[in-house]
């Protein structure tokens, strides 16, 4: 019985650095160097240590290592939602690029509430991340103060301003709105319906559209505001509400491709041809946009580049590499397709 208890204790005990050293036939100090600073250890020795780690099932104590190096190897990323590819692609790109640099992503979904974002970031800061990625540039004063006081590198994404908290990778929503307005006016449209979500970035795009329409002077428009997150069902109900108003429309401008797809479906149920009877414009160039029938005219944002550039900026600054340009405008491309 005693031998069985001892065996159970041996099985349940977590492998230690000393266990790895014995398995590798090396000193604990050499094993520690191979795990924490492999660049100064011979490759053959590192390989031997990693094989011993695999055999013993040893899991390094990253917290202990971070206390010594003041590095957690964690990057906190806060996004409003991940239920569409708009943010998913950027998060995946961030994760891939950070992994190459030896960092891991700690993802949180904050919704569109400033209070929720502040609470989440406060919790993340207690985990001592090496850097933070925030979505957008509109944050409350309490959050900005907390981040600035930590001195951590920060990258804001999906927006543009000359005065970010620290660094920024994004694009101008107002310029996108301008481009949409000019494009549709050049197509001869003058009566517009908006199917729009009430978030700051979407509203900036709408402002950009309206600035162009107001300069034209002979345009009419009507709104159908829908809640977040955007869905095809909301696109359908949004167009349904616009059509019930009794107004006639040349073009429907949607704050996302998802809403645009729903609007196209709803137009078809009313025997309206897209774009012959009514044009539909989206935003985001999501994966289905080019494959839809009709293919959706939209605005392409290089979501992967946002993630890649944000990860590079953060990793460089954490590691002391000079950051020559802390504000990156990735621009946008208007994708002319069949729907408008």
Buried (B, 14 or more C-beta within 10 A) or exposed (E): EEEEEEEEEEEEEEBEBEBBBBBBEBEBEBBBBBBBEBEEBEEEBBEBBBEBBEEBEBEBEBEEBBEEEEBBBBBBBBBBBBEBBBBBBBBBBBBBBBEEBEBBBBBBBBBBEBEBBBBBBEEBBEEBBBBBBBBBBBBEEEBBEBBEEEEBBBBBBBBBBEEBBBBBBBBBBBBBBBBBBBBBBEBEBBBBBBBBBEBEBBBBBBEBBBEBBEEEEEBEBEBBEBEBBBBBBBBBBBBBBBBEEEEEBBBBBBBBBBBBBBBBBBBEEEEBEBBEEBBBBBBBBBEBBBEBEBBBBBBBBBBBBBBBBBBBBBBBBBEEEEEEEBBBEBBBEBBEBBBB
